[in-house]
Amino acid sequence: MRSALRLWTAALALAALASASAHAAQTFVWNYRLGQTPGEANNLGGAIESITAAYEPGGHGFYYSVTFSNQITEGFTLMLSPGATPKEHSAELAVLYFDATDRQDLRLSAYAFNGVNMETSFFDGAQFAGVQTPDRIQSTAGSLARLDASMSVVDQGGKRTMTINFFADEINLHTPLTPPPNAPGASEWTGLAFGQQLGMWFHPFSTLDTSYDQNGYLTDWTGTRGWLDGTGWETTVVPAPGAAGVLAGVGLLALRRRRA
C-alpha cells in the first residue's frame, strides 16, 4: 500500500507539471450516491446521501460537498489518498477537521495523520509510544497558519449539506515533523490529493463537542461517529480546457479569482 501511495504521489506531481502552463488544469472528480459505491458505512454521525469531491493537481484546488438525508451532523473528519487505504500511513496524509457546532463560526483545521486514529491526530502527532507533539498544518481559526477556505452548512427539505472549498497548497507542500516509518530522513508526504483513484476515510459526527486553545488549536473533538471508508474508488478525469467548467460548477474557479 505504501509503495502504491508513493507512485500516486509521483503521478500527481507529474500531472501538476504537465498542466502548469494550461489556463485550467485537469480536474479529478468523484461522485458518491447512496448504494452506488462499495465501502464500509455507518450512519450514526448522519445519513450520508451523496458526496462530490474534486481535486485539481495543477493548482491544488480542493472541493468536498456532502449531503445528509437528516440534520444531525455537526462536523466531520476527512482523509483522502490517491487510492490506497489511509490506514497506517503515518506522516503522509493530512486530516481535516470541519467543525460546524457553531453555525456562525465554522472552522476548518488540518493536521498530519498520526497513523493510528484520525480523531487523536490533533493532540498526538505520531504512532510512537506516549503522546507526541501534534503536527499542526493550517487552520481558519486562531494563529495557526491561516487557511483561506469557503465553508457552508445548508439545511433544506430535511437534509443538510456541508461544503468546504479551498486551495491545498500549503497542506500538500507541508514537511511533516516526524518522517514516515521505514523512511528515515525521507518524506513520503502526500497531504490532501487524489488522482484517477481515491481512497477515503470520512467520519461525520453528531452530538459533537469541540474546544480550542487561545491560539486556535483543537483541544477537544468528541461525539457520536459515523463513517464511510473505502479504497481504489475510480474518479472521472476532466482534461483542460474542459476542466474550467467543472471548476466553475463546484466553486473552485470563483475561489481562485477571489484569491488572485
C-alpha positions in Angstrom: 0.0 0.0 0.0 2.8 2.4 0.9 4.6 1.9 -2.5 1.3 2.5 -4.2 0.9 5.7 -2.4 4.4 6.8 -3.4 3.7 6.0 -7.1 0.5 8.0 -7.0 2.3 10.9 -5.3 4.8 10.9 -8.2 2.0 10.7 -10.7 0.2 13.7 -9.2 3.4 15.7 -9.2 3.9 14.9 -12.9 0.3 15.9 -13.6 0.9 19.2 -11.9 4.0 19.9 -14.0 2.2 18.9 -17.2 -0.7 21.2 -16.6 1.1 24.2 -15.2 1.0 26.1 -18.5 -2.6 25.4 -19.1 -5.3 28.0 -18.4 -7.2 25.4 -16.4 -5.5 22.2 -15.2 -7.2 18.8 -15.4 -9.5 18.0 -12.6 -10.4 14.7 -10.9 -14.0 14.4 -9.8 -15.5 11.7 -7.6 -19.2 11.3 -7.0 -20.9 9.1 -4.5 -24.6 8.3 -4.3 -26.2 6.1 -1.7 -25.8 2.5 -2.6 -23.7 3.0 -5.6 -20.2 2.8 -4.2 -19.0 -0.2 -2.2 -17.4 0.6 1.2 -17.8 0.4 4.9 -20.5 2.8 6.1 -22.2 3.7 9.4 -24.8 6.5 9.6 -24.6 7.3 13.4 -23.0 10.6 12.6 -25.5 11.4 9.8 -27.2 9.5 7.0 -24.9 10.1 4.0 -26.9 10.6 0.8 -24.3 11.9 -1.7 -20.8 13.3 -1.9 -19.0 15.2 -4.6 -15.2 15.7 -4.4 -13.0 17.5 -6.9 -9.2 18.0 -7.0 -7.1 20.0 -9.4 -3.4 18.9 -9.1 -2.0 21.9 -11.0 -3.4 24.4 -8.6 -4.1 22.2 -5.6 -7.8 23.3 -5.8 -9.9 21.1 -3.5 -13.7 20.8 -3.1 -15.8 18.5 -1.0 -19.5 18.6 -0.5 -21.6 16.0 1.3 -25.4 15.9 1.7 -27.1 14.0 4.5 -30.7 12.9 4.4 -31.1 14.1 8.0 -29.9 17.1 10.0 -27.9 15.6 12.9 -24.3 16.1 11.6 -22.3 18.8 13.4 -18.9 18.3 11.8 -16.6 15.7 10.2 -13.1 14.5 9.9 -11.7 13.6 6.4 -8.6 11.9 4.9 -8.1 11.3 1.2 -5.4 9.4 -0.6 -4.6 8.7 -4.3 -6.2 5.2 -3.9 -4.6 3.4 -1.1 -6.2 3.0 2.3 -5.3 5.9 4.6 -4.8 3.5 7.5 -1.3 3.4 9.0 0.1 6.0 6.6 1.7 8.0 9.4 3.2 11.4 8.4 1.9 11.0 4.8 -1.6 12.3 4.8 -3.5 15.3 6.2 -6.5 15.1 8.4 -9.2 17.7 8.0 -11.4 18.6 11.0 -14.6 20.5 9.9 -16.3 22.0 12.9 -19.9 23.2 12.4 -21.0 23.2 16.0 -21.4 27.0 15.8 -23.1 27.8 12.5 -21.9 31.4 12.9 -18.2 30.3 13.3 -17.5 27.4 11.0 -13.9 26.2 11.5 -11.6 24.0 9.4 -8.2 22.7 10.7 -5.6 20.5 9.1 -3.2 18.2 10.9 -0.8 15.5 9.8 -2.2 12.0 10.4 -0.5 10.1 13.2 -1.0 6.7 11.6 -3.3 5.5 14.4 -6.5 7.5 14.6 -7.9 10.5 12.8 -9.6 11.8 15.9 -6.4 11.7 18.0 -4.1 13.3 15.5 -4.8 16.8 16.7 -3.1 16.1 20.1 -0.8 13.1 19.3 1.5 13.6 16.3 2.9 10.1 15.8 2.3 6.4 16.4 5.1 6.0 18.8 4.6 5.2 22.5 3.4 8.1 24.5 1.9 11.4 23.3 3.9 13.1 20.6 3.8 16.7 19.6 0.9 17.2 17.2 1.8 18.2 13.6 -0.3 21.3 13.0 -0.5 22.4 9.4 -3.2 25.1 8.7 -6.5 26.4 10.1 -9.1 29.0 9.6 -9.0 29.7 13.4 -6.5 31.4 15.6 -2.8 31.9 14.9 -2.3 28.5 13.2 -1.1 29.2 9.6 -4.2 30.7 8.0 -6.3 28.6 5.7 -8.4 30.7 3.3 -11.5 28.4 2.9 -15.0 28.8 1.7 -17.3 26.8 4.0 -21.1 26.4 4.3 -23.8 24.4 6.0 -27.3 24.4 4.4 -30.4 22.9 5.7 -33.2 22.3 3.3 -36.0 19.8 2.9 -35.0 17.9 5.9 -31.5 17.4 4.5 -28.1 19.0 5.5 -25.3 19.8 3.0 -21.8 20.7 4.2 -19.3 22.1 1.7 -15.6 23.1 2.0 -13.7 24.7 -0.8 -10.0 25.8 -0.7 -6.6 25.6 -2.2 -4.4 23.0 -0.5 -1.0 24.4 -1.5 0.5 24.7 2.0 -1.1 21.4 3.1 0.4 19.5 0.2 3.8 21.2 0.4 4.0 20.6 4.2 7.1 18.9 5.7 6.0 16.5 8.5 7.5 16.9 11.9 8.1 13.1 12.1 9.4 11.2 9.0 7.2 8.3 7.9 8.2 4.9 9.4 10.7 2.9 7.4 11.8 6.1 5.6 14.5 7.7 7.8 15.4 11.1 6.5 12.9 11.0 3.7 9.4 12.3 3.3 6.6 10.5 1.5 4.2 13.3 2.3 1.1 13.5 0.0 -1.2 15.7 2.1 -4.6 16.0 0.5 -4.7 14.8 -3.0 -6.1 12.2 -5.3 -5.9 11.2 -9.0 -7.6 8.6 -11.1 -8.4 6.7 -7.9 -9.4 7.8 -4.5 -9.1 6.3 -1.0 -11.1 7.8 1.8 -11.8 7.9 5.5 -14.8 10.1 6.1 -16.2 10.3 9.6 -19.3 12.5 10.2 -20.1 13.4 13.9 -23.4 14.0 15.7 -23.5 15.4 19.3 -20.1 16.8 18.6 -18.2 18.7 21.3 -15.1 20.8 20.4 -12.8 23.2 22.1 -9.8 25.3 21.1 -6.9 26.9 23.0 -6.1 30.7 22.8 -4.1 30.0 19.6 -6.9 28.3 17.8 -5.6 24.8 18.2 -8.0 22.0 18.9 -8.1 20.7 22.4 -11.2 18.5 22.2 -13.1 16.6 19.5 -15.6 14.1 20.8 -19.0 12.9 19.7 -21.0 10.1 18.1 -19.1 9.0 15.0 -20.3 7.5 11.7 -18.1 6.7 8.7 -17.8 6.0 5.0 -14.4 4.4 4.3 -13.1 2.8 1.1 -10.1 2.4 -1.3 -9.5 2.3 -5.0 -12.6 4.2 -6.0 -12.4 5.4 -9.6 -12.7 9.1 -10.4 -13.6 10.9 -13.6 -10.8 12.8 -15.3 -11.7 16.1 -16.9 -8.8 17.4 -19.0 -8.1 21.1 -19.7 -9.7 23.2 -21.0 -13.0 21.3 -20.2 -12.0 21.3 -16.5 -12.8 25.0 -16.4 -16.5 24.2 -16.4 -16.0 21.7 -13.6 -14.1 24.2 -11.5 -16.8 26.8 -12.0 -19.5 24.3 -11.2 -18.0 23.4 -7.9 -16.8 26.8 -7.0 -13.0 26.4 -7.3 -12.8 28.8 -10.2 -14.6 31.5 -8.1 -12.2 30.8 -5.2 -9.2 31.1 -7.5 -10.4 34.5 -8.7 -11.0 35.7 -5.2 -7.6 34.5 -4.2 -6.0 36.4 -7.1 
